Amino acid sequence: MSNNLRFSGHESFQCRFYWLKKGYDFIQNNGDFNSDDAPVQLGVGKNMVTGIRFWLKAFGVFDYENKILSELGNRIFDENGWDPYLEDPGTLWLLHYYLVKENYASAYAIIFNELRKERPEFNQNHFNSIVEQQGGSFSPNTLKTDLQIFSRTYIPREDSKDLDETYSGLLTELNLVTKTKKETEIKGKTAKVDWYSIEPKRRNEIPKEVLFYCILEGNPNSNSISFESMYNKGVGSAFALSREGLTEKLEEIDGKYSWVTFSNEAGIRELQLAQIEPAFDILKEYYEG
């Protein structure tokens, strides 16, 4: 499994708010991330060029190896795209889902799909331990940096004097992750250590259409999707939804789409689809009304 794990590559930069749009436009204009003038064209430092390329891949916007912009990237970030400047909070939830799903930046899939379920509160040692359990052999500094970037992605930096830097993590508005400092004993010594918490919640702020798209995208050509699979491995896991929260969302979806039924009877809890609809059609309706 260690061959599938990836840490670093972001050059110690969290994805800034406009980096995905900036990178998308650069690619559309036939830009080459390896060219000497890429920093000038992108208006950033050389290491940031590498960071932008990394996050385009991590968020499922661009397949760098195959030089292909994804349908997601085109639909959102094109000049006439749905939300090129990320003004709709639903887009941030969508990008979060892809960050976990793509598993290009392994920390996010590990934390949301595994670590938070074992430990609603966790610290650096717990993160290092679960990576090691999966067969990963990475330096402590590499894993420390990755958890720091995870933190900056989801939590505003209170220690920064630069307001833009404080709020530059792309997904801070989602309020998915909290951080506190606790006196913790490590190797016989007590020190103040960062602890992270991701509680399962109802998350009423997630648009039902975005959630439904993610369900369809993750279960292509399925007419019946069990509640437990959604809760344990799908949207319930990625979005850290409580059972009540996922149930309420599925009931909302049932209420909106005539071809969808959420069966919530004893012994049978599943989403039943009378027809197969392209997942992107759900998003089109959400963005275009």
SULWO-V713522 format. One line per field, one symbol per residue. ss: DSSP state (A for helix, B for strand, O for the rest). phi: phi as a letter, one per 30 degrees, with the letter a starting at -180 (. if undefined). A space follows every 10 residues. Layout:
BEGIN
ss = ???
phi = ???
END
This chain:
BEGIN
ss = OAAAOOOOOO OOOOOOOOAA AAAAAAAAOO OOOOOOOAAA AAOOOAAAAA AAAAAAAAOO OBBOOOOBBO AAAAAAAOOO OOOOOOOOAA AAAAAAAAAA AAOOOAAAAA AAAAAAAAOO BBBAAAAAAA AAAOOOOOOA AAAAAAAAAA AAAAOOOOOO OOAAAAOOOO OAAAOOOBBB BBBBBBOOBB BBBBBBBOOO BOOOOOOAAA AAAAAAAAOO OOOBBBAAAA AAOOAAAAOO BOAAAAAAAA AAAAAAOOOB BBBBBOOBBB BBBOOOOOAA AAAAAAAAO
phi = .edcdbbijc hicddddcdd dddddddeci dcdcddcedd ddibdedded ddeddeddci dbcddchbdd deedddceec ddadchdcee dddddeeddd ddhdcdeddd ddcbddddbe cbbedddedd ddddidbbde ddddddddde dddcbedddc ddeddecddd cdddhdbbbb cbdbcbhicc adbdccbbdd bdhddddddd ddedddddbd iccbbdeddd ddbcddddch ddedddeddd dddedccdcc bcdbceibba cccdacceed dddedddci
END
